[in-house]
């Protein structure tokens, strides 16, 4: 549709068909049933990136700063996601999780996590000793652990596809193989330029469409999409890959749930842990190291533009200078799967000498500020009629339905949208 055409409904564009984009599009159809919704996704399928390359953990909200957007939306998101999965018959297993302290110096950090979890309203969490650890996970060891019985696992790609099915059932349009290449913000809307990847006079064909509102959920490309819309220079996205390994079939039942380490403040990421998947497989991982390409899932398809962006960003070098010890530690795990598995065997000794197979790596869209600090909380930026998710790291998937609610609350409050009044003419009356 064009800006000059008489429109009988509000129009929304959503950029990205990962789990957050799909959740936002679905929330629009729920809240504004007479609005038109169009989702643009440059890949050829839904959940092509982070949403389809993760361990599937539904986080309970243990670690996050009380009162932060992460903490609030995680807890709300868990409840929404659990209810949605039950209503749709989608996989959702409350297998539980223990966060284990192996050394005395980790115990105080674990107690702090427990205090945060209680402050965040995580239900039924408790600190447990060695005997209780063995009751919950007979093959695990530790001095002290935090038990979160309601931490769950799901299949986020399947959830995202279900959200998209809901969007289509409500009359929304999902355009795959369609990349957004420009966003022009105007006083009362936005014009989006897309390319559909087809050949037209030697190159992809372009199309311009006008929308009342645009919501960008572009994940690994979030800073580039924000740049199109005139967003702030930072945060920028620095891609880090995470490699999981799948344990041999004889180890599928070695744990009842999930076993995590106590986060070490000397390292920017969580560390190797053991995760059960809804298909019954047991995973070990992930490591975390700079990815030479935002979509370099195979490991050898170097993204030259992405790598140059990182190499020419002073913020990255500030980060690297502070985290050289962590980089050496992670690189060792990248080079040696034996070393990688040895870390997991500290928590589950019977895994010593276990056999595993690497699976497709995931790539984390890690937002970094101008000083080279990794941004922990969710970041959502407004540029006129465009709303940009600039940072939605873990628990972004857990929080997806709550993030969608939050974004639509902000859009509705900022622009005075009334769900009961859908058309421009009705609003003017």
FINUBA-171671 format. One line per 4 residues: their letters; for each residue x, y negated, z of N, C-alpha, C. Coordinates in steps of 0.1 Angstrom, whole numbers, plus 2048, in hexadecimal, padded with zeros to 3 digits. Layout:
N
a> X,Y,Z,X,Y,Z,X,Y,Z  ...
END
This chain:
429
xxxx> 808,80C,800,800,800,800,809,7F4,800  804,7E8,7FB,80C,7DC,7FB,806,7D2,805  80E,7C8,808,80A,7BE,812,7FE,7B6,80D  7FC,7B5,7FF,7F2,7AD,7FA,7E4,7B4,7FA
xxxx> 7E5,7C1,7FA,7D8,7C9,7FA,7D0,7C6,806  7C3,7C7,804,7BA,7C6,810,7BB,7D4,817  7BF,7D4,824,7C0,7E0,82B,7B5,7E2,835  7AF,7EE,836,7A4,7F0,83F,7A9,7F6,84C
xxxx> 7B6,7F7,84E,7BB,7FE,85A,7C9,7F9,85D  7CC,7FB,86A,7DA,7F8,86D,7E3,803,867  7EF,7FF,864,7F9,809,85E,805,80A,867  80A,816,869,816,819,871,81F,821,868
xxxx> 82C,81E,868,836,826,863,83F,82B,86E  842,838,86E,84B,83E,877,857,843,870  863,83F,874,86F,844,86D,875,84F,875  876,85B,86F,87B,867,876,871,871,87A
xxxx> 873,87D,876,86A,888,879,871,892,882  879,88D,88B,87E,895,896,873,896,8A1  876,89B,8AD,86B,89D,8B6,866,88F,8BB  86E,885,8BC,86A,878,8C1,861,871,8B6
xxxx> 866,871,8AA,85E,86B,89F,850,872,89E  850,880,89E,844,887,89D,83B,884,8A9  840,883,8B5,838,880,8C1,832,872,8C0  83A,868,8BB,835,85B,8B9,829,85A,8AF
xxxx> 82C,861,8A4,821,861,899,814,868,89F  816,872,8A6,80A,879,8AC,803,870,8B6  80B,869,8BE,805,860,8C8,7FD,855,8C1  802,850,8B6,7FB,845,8AE,7ED,84B,8AA
xxxx> 7ED,857,8A5,7E0,85C,8A0,7D7,85F,8AC  7DC,862,8B8,7D4,863,8C3,7CE,856,8C8  7D7,84C,8C8,7D3,83F,8CE,7CC,836,8C5  7CF,837,8B8,7C9,82F,8AE,7C4,838,8A3
xxxx> 7B9,83F,8A5,7B5,849,89B,7B1,844,88D  7AE,837,88C,7AB,832,87F,7B7,82B,878  7C2,82C,87E,7CE,826,878,7D4,830,86E  7DB,82A,864,7E3,833,85B,7F1,835,860
xxxx> 7F6,841,85F,803,844,865,80B,84B,85A  817,846,857,820,84C,84D,82D,84F,854  832,85B,853,83F,85F,859,849,861,84D  854,85B,84E,85F,85C,844,86A,864,84A
xxxx> 86F,86F,843,879,877,848,883,87A,83C  88F,877,83D,898,879,832,89C,888,830  89B,890,83A,89D,89F,838,892,8A5,831  893,8B2,82D,889,8B9,826,880,8C1,830
xxxx> 882,8C0,83D,879,8C6,846,879,8BF,854  86F,8C2,85C,86E,8BB,869,878,8C1,873  87D,8B9,87C,886,8BD,887,893,8C2,881  898,8BB,877,8A4,8BF,86F,8B1,8BD,877
xxxx> 8B1,8B4,881,8BD,8B0,887,8BD,8B3,896  8BE,8AA,89F,8BF,8AD,8AD,8B4,8B6,8B2  8A8,8B4,8AE,89C,8BB,8B2,89D,8CA,8AF  8A4,8CD,8A4,8A5,8DB,8A0,8B3,8E1,8A3
xxxx> 8BB,8DA,8AA,8C9,8DF,8AE,8CB,8DC,8BD  8C4,8E3,8C5,8C6,8E1,8D4,8C2,8EE,8DB  8C5,8EE,8E8,8C2,8FB,8F0,8B4,8FD,8F4  8AB,8F2,8F2,89D,8F4,8F5,89A,8F2,904
xxxx> 8A3,8EC,90C,8A0,8EA,91A,896,8DF,91C  88C,8E2,924,882,8D7,929,887,8D3,937  88E,8C7,937,894,8C2,943,88A,8BD,94D  88D,8C0,95A,883,8BD,965,885,8AE,96A
xxxx> 891,8A9,967,894,89B,96C,89D,89A,978  8A7,8A3,978,8B0,8A4,984,8BA,899,985  8C0,895,97A,8CC,88D,97A,8CA,87E,979  8BF,879,975,8BD,86C,970,8BB,862,97B
xxxx> 8C0,856,979,8BF,84B,983,8B0,848,986  8AC,84A,993,89E,847,996,89A,83A,992  88E,839,98C,888,82D,987,88C,82A,978  896,831,973,89A,82E,965,890,833,95C
xxxx> 890,82E,94F,887,832,945,888,841,943  894,846,943,897,855,941,88F,85D,94C  891,859,959,88B,860,964,87C,860,963  876,854,960,867,853,960,861,85B,954
xxxx> 868,859,948,862,860,93C,865,86F,93C  870,873,942,872,881,943,867,888,94B  864,883,957,85A,88A,95F,84C,889,958  849,87E,952,83C,87D,94B,83C,887,93F
xxxx> 848,887,938,849,88F,92C,848,89E,92F  84E,8A3,93A,84C,8B1,93E,83E,8B5,93F  836,8AD,946,828,8B0,948,820,8B0,93B  823,8A7,932,81C,8A6,926,820,8B2,91D
xxxx> 82D,8B5,91C,832,8BF,914,82D,8CD,918  82D,8CF,925,827,8DC,92A,819,8DE,926  811,8D3,928,803,8D4,925,801,8D6,916  809,8D0,90E,807,8D1,8FF,80B,8DF,8FB
xxxx> 816,8E4,900,81A,8F2,8FC,80F,8FC,900  809,8FA,90C,7FF,904,910,7F3,903,907  7EF,8F6,903,7E3,8F5,8FB,7E5,8FA,8ED  7F1,8F9,8E8,7F4,8FE,8DA,7FA,90C,8D9
xxxx> 7FC,912,8E5,801,920,8E4,810,920,8E0  817,916,8E3,826,915,8DF,82E,91A,8EA  83B,91E,8E7,843,924,8F1,847,91A,8FC  846,91E,909,849,916,914,84B,91F,920
xxxx> 858,920,925,85B,92A,930,862,922,93B  85B,922,946,861,91C,952,86A,926,959  876,928,953,87F,932,958,887,92D,964  888,920,966,88F,91A,971,89E,918,96E
xxxx> 8A5,911,977,8B3,90D,975,8B9,90B,982  8C6,910,983,8CE,90C,98F,8DA,904,98A  8DE,8FA,991,8EA,8F2,98F,8F3,8F6,99A  8FF,8FB,996,907,902,9A0,914,8FB,9A3
xxxx> 917,8FA,9B0,924,8F4,9B5,92D,900,9B8  939,900,9B1,943,90B,9B4,94D,907,9BD  950,8FA,9BE,95B,8F5,9C6,955,8EB,9D1  95D,8E9,9DC,958,8E0,9E7,955,8D2,9E2
xxxx> 95E,8CD,9D9,95C,8BF,9D5,950,8BD,9CC  94A,8C8,9C7,93E,8C6,9BF,931,8C6,9C8  932,8CA,9D4,926,8CB,9DD,920,8BD,9DF  928,8B3,9E2,922,8A6,9E4,91B,8A0,9D8
xxxx> 921,8A2,9CC,91B,89E,9C0,90E,8A5,9BE  90D,8B2,9C1,901,8BA,9C0,8F6,8B4,9C9  8FA,8B1,9D5,8F0,8AB,9DF,8EB,89E,9D9  8F3,896,9D3,8EE,889,9CD,8E4,88C,9C2
xxxx> 8E7,897,9BA,8DD,89A,9AF,8D0,89E,9B5  8D1,8A6,9C0,8C5,8AA,9C7,8BD,89E,9CC  8C3,894,9D2,8BD,888,9D6,8B6,881,9CA  8BD,880,9BF,8B7,87A,9B3,8AA,882,9AE
xxxx> 8AC,88F,9AE,8A0,897,9AA,894,895,9B3  896,894,9C0,88B,892,9C9,885,884,9C6  88E,87A,9C5,889,86D,9C2,881,86C,9B5  885,874,9AB,87E,874,99E,871,87C,99E
xxxx> 86E,883,9AA,862,88A,9AB,863,898,9A4  86F,89E,9A3,870,8AB,99D,86A,8B5,9A7  860,8BD,9A3,85A,8C6,9AD,862,8D2,9B1  861,8D5,9BE,866,8E2,9C4,875,8E4,9C3
xxxx> 87D,8D9,9C1,88C,8DB,9C1,891,8DD,9CF  89C,8E5,9D0,8A2,8E8,9DD,8B0,8EB,9DB  8B8,8E8,9E6,8C6,8EC,9E6,8C7,8FA,9EC  8CE,903,9E6,8CF,911,9EA,8DD,916,9EC
xxxx> 8E0,91F,9F5,8ED,925,9F7,8F0,931,9EF  8FB,938,9F1,8FF,943,9E9,8F5,94F,9E9  8EF,952,9F4,8E5,95D,9F5,8D9,95A,9EC  8D4,94E,9ED,8C8,94A,9E5,8CC,94A,9D6
xxxx> 8D8,945,9D3,8DC,945,9C5,8DB,953,9C0  8E0,95D,9C7,8E0,96B,9C2,8D2,970,9C1  8C9,96C,9CA,8BB,970,9C8,8B5,96B,9BB  8B8,95E,9B8,8B2,958,9AC,8B9,95D,99F
xxxx> 8C6,95E,9A0,8CF,962,995,8D9,96C,99A  8D6,979,99A,8DF,983,9A0,8ED,983,99A  8EF,97E,98E,8FC,97F,988,904,972,989  8FE,968,990,905,95B,991,90B,95A,99F
xxxx> 915,951,9A0,91C,94E,9AD,91D,93F,9AF  91F,93B,9BB,921,92D,9BE,920,92B,9CD  926,91F,9D1,926,91B,9DF,918,915,9E3  913,90D,9DA,906,906,9DC,900,903,9CF
xxxx> 8F3,903,9CE,8EC,901,9C2,8DF,8F9,9C4  8DB,8F2,9BA,8CE,8EB,9B9,8C5,8F4,9B1  8BA,8F8,9B6,8B1,900,9AF,8A5,8F8,9AA  8A3,8F8,99D,897,8F1,997,88E,8FB,990
xxxx> 884,900,997,87D,90C,992,874,908,986  871,8FC,984,868,8F8,979,870,8F3,96C  87D,8F3,96C,884,8F0,960,880,8FB,956  87E,8F8,949,878,901,940,880,901,933
xxxx> 87C,90A,92A,881,90B,91C,876,90B,912  878,906,906,86E,906,8FC,876,906,8EE  86E,904,8E4,874,903,8D6,870,8F5,8D1  879,8EC,8D2,875,8DE,8CE,872,8DC,8BF
xxxx> 879,8E4,8B7,875,8E3,8A9,867,8E7,8A6  862,8F2,8AD,855,8F6,8AC,84B,8EC,8B2  84F,8E6,8BD,846,8DB,8C2,845,8D0,8B8  850,8CC,8B2,850,8C0,8A9,847,8C4,89D
xxxx> 849,8D0,898,840,8D4,88C,831,8D4,890  82E,8D7,89C,820,8D7,8A1,81B,8C8,8A2  824,8BF,8A7,820,8B1,8A7,81D,8AC,899  826,8B0,88F,824,8AC,881,817,8B2,87C
xxxx> 814,8BE,87F,807,8C4,87B,7FB,8BC,880  7FC,8B7,88D,7F2,8AF,893,7F0,8A2,88B  7FC,89C,887,7FB,88F,87F,7F4,891,872  7F8,89C,86B,7F2,89F,85E,7E3,8A2,860
xxxx> 7DF,8A9,86A,7D1,8AC,86D,7C9,8A0,870  7D0,896,875,7C9,889,878,7C9,87F,86C  7CE,884,861,7CE,87B,855,7DB,874,852  7E5,876,85B,7F2,870,858,7FA,876,84D
xxxx> 804,86F,848,80C,873,83D,81A,875,841  820,880,83D,82E,883,841,836,884,834  83F,87B,832,847,87B,825,855,880,828  857,88D,824,865,893,825,86D,88F,819
xxxx> 87A,891,81A,883,88E,810,882,87F,80C  87F,877,816,87D,868,814,885,860,81E  88F,85A,819,898,852,821,895,843,821  894,83E,82D,892,82F,82F,8A0,828,82D
xxxx> 8A0,81F,823,8AD,818,820,8AD,809,823  8A1,804,826,8A0,7F6,82A,893,7F3,832  894,7EA,83B,888,7E5,843,888,7D6,843  87E,7D0,83E,87D,7C2,83D,872,7BE,847
xxxx> 876,7B7,852,86C,7B3,85C,866,7A6,858  859,7A5,858,851,799,855,849,795,861  843,78A,861,83B,785,86D,831,78F,872  82A,795,869,81E,79E,86D,820,7AC,869
xxxx> 82C,7B0,866,82E,7BE,861,83C,7C0,85C  83E,7CB,855,84B,7CF,850,849,7D6,842  853,7D3,83A,853,7DA,82D,85F,7E4,82E  85C,7F0,82A,866,7FB,82B,869,7FF,81C
xxxx> 876,800,81A,87A,805,80D,880,813,80F  87A,81C,807,87F,82A,808,883,830,7FB  88B,83A,7FB,88F,842,7EF,88B,850,7F1  885,856,7E7,880,864,7E8,88A,86E,7E3
xxxx> 896,86A,7DF,8A0,874,7DB,89E,879,7CD  894,876,7C6,892,87B,7B9,89A,872,7AF  89C,878,7A3,8A4,871,799,89B,868,791  89F,85B,790,897,851,788,8A1,848,782
xxxx> 8A3,849,775,8AD,841,76D,8BB,843,774  8BE,84F,777,8CB,852,77C,8CD,851,78B  8C2,84E,792,8C4,84D,7A0,8B7,84F,7A7  8B7,84F,7B5,8AA,851,7BC,8A1,845,7BA
xxxx> 894,848,7BA,88A,83E,7B9,887,837,7C6  885,82A,7C6,882,823,7D2,874,81E,7D2  86E,81D,7DE,861,819,7E0,860,80F,7EC  858,805,7EB,856,7FB,7F6,848,7FC,7FA
xxxx> 846,7FD,808,839,7FD,80E,838,7F4,81A  82D,7EE,81B,82B,7E5,827,823,7EC,832  827,7EA,83E,820,7F0,84A,81F,7E5,855  814,7E6,85C,813,7DD,867,81D,7DF,872
xxxx> 821,7EC,875,82A,7EF,87F,834,7FA,87B  840,7F9,87F,84A,804,87C,850,808,889  851,815,88B,858,81B,897,863,824,892  86F,821,895,87B,829,890,87F,833,89B
xxxx> 87F,83F,898,884,84A,8A0,88E,852,899  899,84B,896,8A3,850,88B,8AE,858,891  8AF,85A,89E,8B9,863,8A4,8C7,860,8A0  8CE,869,899,8DC,867,895,8DE,85B,88D
xxxx> 8D4,856,886,8D5,84A,87D,8CE,83E,884  8CC,83E,891,8C4,833,897,8CB,826,896  8D8,825,897,8DF,818,896,8DE,813,888  8DF,81C,87E,8DF,817,870,8D1,813,86C
xxxx> 8C6,819,871,8B9,815,86F,8B6,807,876  8BB,806,882,8BA,7FA,88A,8C1,7EE,882  8CC,7F1,87C,8D3,7E7,875,8CB,7E1,869  8C4,7EB,862,8BB,7E6,857,8B0,7DD,85C
xxxx> 8AC,7DF,869,8A1,7D6,86E,8A6,7CA,875  8B3,7C7,875,8B9,7BC,87C,8BB,7BE,88A  8BC,7CA,88F,8BE,7CD,89D,8CC,7CA,8A1  8CE,7CA,8AE,8DB,7C7,8B4,8E6,7D0,8AF
xxxx> 8F2,7CB,8AF,8FE,7D3,8AA,900,7DF,8B3  8FE,7DE,8C0,8FF,7E9,8C9,8F2,7EC,8D0  8F0,7F8,8D4,8F9,803,8D4,8FB,809,8C6  907,80F,8C4,90A,817,8B8,909,825,8BB
xxxx> 907,82E,8B1,907,83C,8B3,915,842,8B0  91A,849,8BA,926,851,8B8,922,860,8B9  923,868,8AE,91F,876,8AE,928,87F,8B5  923,887,8BE,92B,891,8C5,924,89F,8C2
xxxx> 92C,8A8,8BD,926,8B5,8BB,927,8BE,8C7  91D,8C7,8C9,91D,8D0,8D4,91B,8DE,8CE  925,8E7,8D1,925,8F4,8CC,920,8FE,8D6  915,905,8D3,910,910,8DC,915,91D,8D6
xxxx> 917,927,8DF,91A,935,8DB,90F,93E,8E0  90B,947,8D8,900,951,8DC,907,95E,8E1  904,961,8ED,90A,96D,8F3,905,97A,8EC  90D,984,8ED,909,991,8E7,8FC,997,8ED
xxxx> 8F5,99F,8E6,8E8,9A4,8EB,8E8,9AA,8F9  8F3,9B0,8FD,8F3,9B6,90A,8F3,9AC,916  8F5,99F,912,8F5,995,91D,8E8,98D,91C  8DE,991,914,8D2,989,913,8CA,987,920
xxxx> 8CB,992,929,8C4,991,936,8CD,98F,942  8D8,989,93F,8E2,987,94A,8DD,97D,954  8D4,974,950,8CE,96A,958,8BF,969,957  8B9,965,962,8AA,963,961,8A7,955,95C
xxxx> 8B0,94B,95D,8AD,93E,959,8BA,937,954  8BC,92B,958,8C7,923,954,8D1,920,95F  8DE,920,95C,8E8,91D,966,8F1,912,960  8F2,907,968,8F9,8FB,964,904,8F8,96E
xxxx> 90E,8F1,96A,919,8EC,973,914,8DF,979  91B,8DB,984,919,8CE,989,921,8C4,980  91A,8BA,97B,922,8B0,972,92E,8AA,979  939,8AA,971,945,8A4,976,947,896,971
xxxx> 948,88C,97A,949,87E,975,955,87B,96D  95F,884,96D,96B,882,964,968,885,956  95C,88B,953,959,88E,945,94C,888,941  94A,883,935,93E,87C,932,932,884,92F
xxxx> 934,892,92D,929,89A,92A,928,8A5,935  91D,8AD,934,919,8B6,93F,923,8C1,941  928,8C7,937,930,8D3,938,929,8E0,934  930,8EB,933,92B,8F7,92E,921,8FD,938
xxxx> 916,902,933,90C,908,93B,906,914,934  8FD,91C,93B,8F7,927,935,8E8,925,934  8E3,927,928,8D5,923,925,8CE,92F,91E  8C3,933,924,8BA,93D,91D,8B1,936,913
xxxx> 8AF,93C,908,8A7,937,8FD,899,93E,8FD  88F,938,8F7,882,93E,8F8,881,94A,8EF  88A,94C,8E6,88A,959,8DE,892,964,8E6  896,961,8F2,89D,96B,8FA,8AC,96B,8FA
xxxx> 8B2,964,8F0,8C0,963,8EF,8C6,95B,8FA  8D3,95E,8FE,8DA,956,909,8E5,94F,902  8E6,942,905,8F0,939,8FF,8F9,934,909  906,932,905,910,92B,90D,914,91E,906
xxxx> 915,913,90D,919,907,907,912,8FB,90D  913,8F0,907,91C,8ED,8FB,929,8E6,8FF  932,8E7,8F6,93E,8DE,8F8,939,8D0,8F2  942,8C7,8F2,93E,8B9,8ED,94B,8B3,8E8
xxxx> 94B,8B0,8DB,956,8AA,8D4,951,8A1,8C9  959,897,8C5,956,88E,8BB,953,896,8AE  947,892,8A8,943,899,89B,947,890,890  94E,895,886,952,88D,87A,947,88E,870
xxxx> 93C,887,874,930,886,86B,924,888,874  91A,880,872,90E,881,87A,905,88D,877  907,893,86B,900,89F,868,909,8AA,864  915,8AA,86A,91F,8B4,867,91D,8C1,86F
xxxx> 912,8C8,86C,90E,8D3,875,917,8DF,872  91C,8E0,866,925,8EC,862,933,8EA,868  937,8DD,86B,944,8DB,870,94F,8D7,866  94C,8DA,859,956,8D7,84F,951,8CC,845
xxxx> 945,8C9,845,93F,8BE,83C,942,8B1,842  94E,8AB,841,952,89F,847,949,893,841  943,88B,84A,93C,87F,846,946,874,846  94B,870,83B,955,866,83A,950,858,83F
xxxx> 944,854,83B,93F,847,840,93D,847,84F  937,852,854,935,853,862,942,853,86A  94C,85A,865,959,85A,86C,960,84C,86B  95F,845,860,964,838,85F,95E,82E,869
xxxx> 950,830,86A,949,827,874,94F,829,882  951,835,886,956,838,893,965,832,894  96D,835,88A,97B,831,88B,97D,822,88B  974,81B,885,975,80C,884,96D,805,88F
xxxx> 968,80D,899,960,807,8A4,969,805,8B0  96C,7F9,8B4,975,7F7,8C0,96F,7FE,8CC  962,7FE,8CD,95B,804,8D9,95F,813,8DA  960,81A,8CF,964,828,8D0,972,82A,8D6
xxxx> 97B,822,8D2,989,823,8D7,98A,81F,8E5  981,816,8EA,981,814,8F8,97C,820,900  972,826,8FA,96D,833,900,977,83E,900  97E,83F,8F5,988,84A,8F3,994,848,8FD
xxxx> 998,83B,8FF,9A3,839,908,99F,83D,917  993,83C,91A,98E,83F,928,98C,84E,92A  98A,855,91F,986,863,91F,98F,86D,919  99C,86A,919,9A6,873,912,9A7,880,919
xxxx> 9A6,880,926,9A6,88D,92D,99A,896,929  98E,890,928,983,897,924,984,89C,916  98A,894,90D,98B,898,8FF,994,8A5,8FE  99F,8A5,906,9A8,8B0,906,9A1,8BD,90B
xxxx> 99A,8BB,916,993,8C6,91C,988,8CC,912  981,8C3,90B,977,8C8,902,97D,8CE,8F5  988,8C8,8F1,98E,8CE,8E5,993,8DC,8E7  998,8DE,8F3,99D,8EC,8F6,991,8F6,8F4
xxxx> 985,8F2,8F9,97A,8FB,8F8,975,8FC,8E9  977,8F2,8E1,974,8F3,8D3,97D,8FD,8CC  98A,8FD,8CF,994,905,8C9,993,914,8CD  98F,916,8DA,98F,924,8DF,981,927,8E5
xxxx> 97A,930,8DF,96D,935,8E4,970,93D,8F1  97B,943,8F2,97F,94B,8FE,97F,941,90A  985,936,909,986,92C,913,978,926,916  970,924,90C,963,920,90D,95A,929,916
xxxx> 95C,936,913,954,940,91B,959,941,929  966,93F,92B,96C,940,938,966,936,942  962,92B,93D,95B,921,945,94E,926,94A  946,92D,941,939,932,945,93B,93E,94F
xxxx> 946,946,94D,948,951,956,94B,94D,964  94F,941,967,951,93C,975,944,93D,97C  939,93B,975,92C,93B,97C,925,948,97B  928,950,971,923,95E,96F,92F,967,96C
xxxx> 935,96C,977,942,974,975,941,980,96B  935,986,96A,934,991,962,935,98E,953  936,981,950,938,97D,942,946,97D,93E  94F,980,947,95D,980,943,95F,98B,938
xxxx> 966,986,92D,968,98F,921,95C,991,918  951,989,91B,945,98A,913,948,986,904  940,98B,8FC,940,988,8ED,935,97E,8EA  938,974,8E2,92E,96B,8DE,930,967,8CF
xxxx> 926,961,8C9,927,95C,8BB,922,94E,8BB  92A,945,8B5,926,937,8B3,91A,936,8AB  911,92D,8AF,905,92A,8A7,906,91C,8A2  8FD,918,899,8FE,90A,893,8FF,900,89E
xxxx> 909,8F7,89C,90B,8ED,8A6,900,8E2,8A5  8FE,8DB,8B1,8F6,8D0,8B1,8FE,8C3,8B1  8F8,8B8,8AE,900,8AB,8AE,8F8,8A1,8B6  8FE,89C,8C0,8F7,893,8CA,8F9,885,8C5
xxxx> 8EE,87D,8C4,8EE,86F,8C1,8F1,867,8CD  8FE,865,8D0,902,85F,8DC,903,850,8DA  8FB,848,8E1,8FC,839,8DF,907,834,8E8  90E,82A,8E3,91A,824,8E9,919,815,8E9
xxxx> 91C,80E,8F4,91B,7FF,8F4,928,7F9,8EF  929,7EC,8EE,934,7E5,8E9,941,7E7,8F1  940,7EB,8FD,94B,7EE,906,950,7FC,906  949,804,8FE,94D,812,8FD,947,81B,908
xxxx> 93D,816,90E,936,81E,919,92A,825,912  929,832,916,91E,83A,911,911,835,919  907,833,911,8FA,82E,917,8F2,83A,91C  8EE,839,928,8E7,845,92E,8D8,844,92C
xxxx> 8D2,839,92E,8C4,838,92E,8BE,836,920  8B1,839,91E,8AB,837,911,8AC,828,90E  8AD,824,901,8AD,816,8FD,8A3,815,8F2  89A,80C,8F3,890,809,8E9,890,7FA,8E6
xxxx> 892,7F6,8DA,893,7E8,8D6,888,7E4,8CD  883,7D7,8CF,879,7D2,8C7,87E,7C7,8BE  87B,7C8,8B1,87E,7BE,8A7,871,7BB,8A0  86A,7B1,8A5,85D,7AD,89F,854,7B9,89F
xxxx> 84F,7BD,894,845,7C8,893,84C,7D5,892  85A,7D5,893,861,7E2,893,866,7E6,8A1  864,7F2,8A4,868,7F8,8B1,873,802,8AE  87E,801,8B4,88A,809,8B1,88F,811,8BD
xxxx> 88E,81E,8BC,895,827,8C7,8A4,826,8C4  8AB,820,8CD,8BA,81F,8CB,8C1,82A,8D2  8BB,830,8DD,8C2,83A,8E4,8B7,843,8EB  8B8,850,8E7,8AE,85A,8EE,8B6,867,8EF
xxxx> 8C0,867,8F8,8C8,873,8FA,8C0,87C,903  8C5,888,906,8BF,891,910,8BB,889,91D  8AF,88A,921,8A4,893,91D,89A,88D,913  89F,888,908,897,882,8FE,88C,88B,8F8
xxxx> 88F,898,8F6,885,8A1,8F1,87B,8A4,8FC  880,8A7,908,877,8A9,913,86D,89E,914  872,892,913,86A,885,915,862,881,909  862,888,8FE,85D,883,8F1,84F,87E,8F2
xxxx> 846,885,8F8,838,881,8F8,837,875,901  83F,874,90C,83E,868,915,845,85C,90E  850,85E,906,856,854,8FF,84C,84E,8F5  844,857,8EE,83A,852,8E5,82F,84A,8EC
xxxx> 82B,84E,8F7,821,846,8FF,827,838,902  834,838,907,83A,82C,90B,83B,822,900  840,827,8F4,841,81E,8E9,834,819,8E4  82A,821,8E4,81D,81B,8E0,817,812,8EA
xxxx> 81A,814,8F7,816,80A,901,81D,7FD,8FE  82A,7FD,8FB,831,7F1,8F9,82C,7EA,8EC  82A,7F1,8E2,825,7EB,8D5,817,7E5,8D7  80E,7ED,8DE,801,7E8,8E1,801,7DB,8E9
xxxx> 809,7DB,8F4,80A,7D0,8FD,810,7C4,8F6  81A,7C6,8EE,821,7BB,8E8,819,7B4,8DD  811,7BC,8D6,80A,7B7,8CA,7FB,7B7,8CD  7F6,7B9,8D9,7E8,7B8,8DC,7DF,7C2,8D5
xxxx> 7E4,7CE,8D3,7DC,7D8,8CC,7D2,7DE,8D5  7C6,7DF,8CF,7BA,7E5,8D7,7B7,7F2,8CF  7B8,7FD,8D6,7B5,80A,8CF,7A7,80B,8C9  79E,803,8D0,790,804,8CC,78D,7FB,8C0
xxxx> 797,7F3,8BC,795,7EA,8B0,79F,7EC,8A6  79C,7F3,89C,7A7,7F8,893,7AA,7EF,887  7A1,7E7,882,7A4,7E0,876,7A7,7D2,878  7AF,7CC,86F,7B3,7BE,870,7A6,7B5,870
xxxx> 79C,7B9,868,790,7B0,867,789,7B1,875  788,7BD,87B,782,7BE,888,789,7B6,892  796,7B6,892,79E,7AF,89B,79C,7A0,89A  79B,79B,88D,799,78D,88B,78B,789,88F
x> 781,792,88E,774,78E,892,773,78D,8A1
END
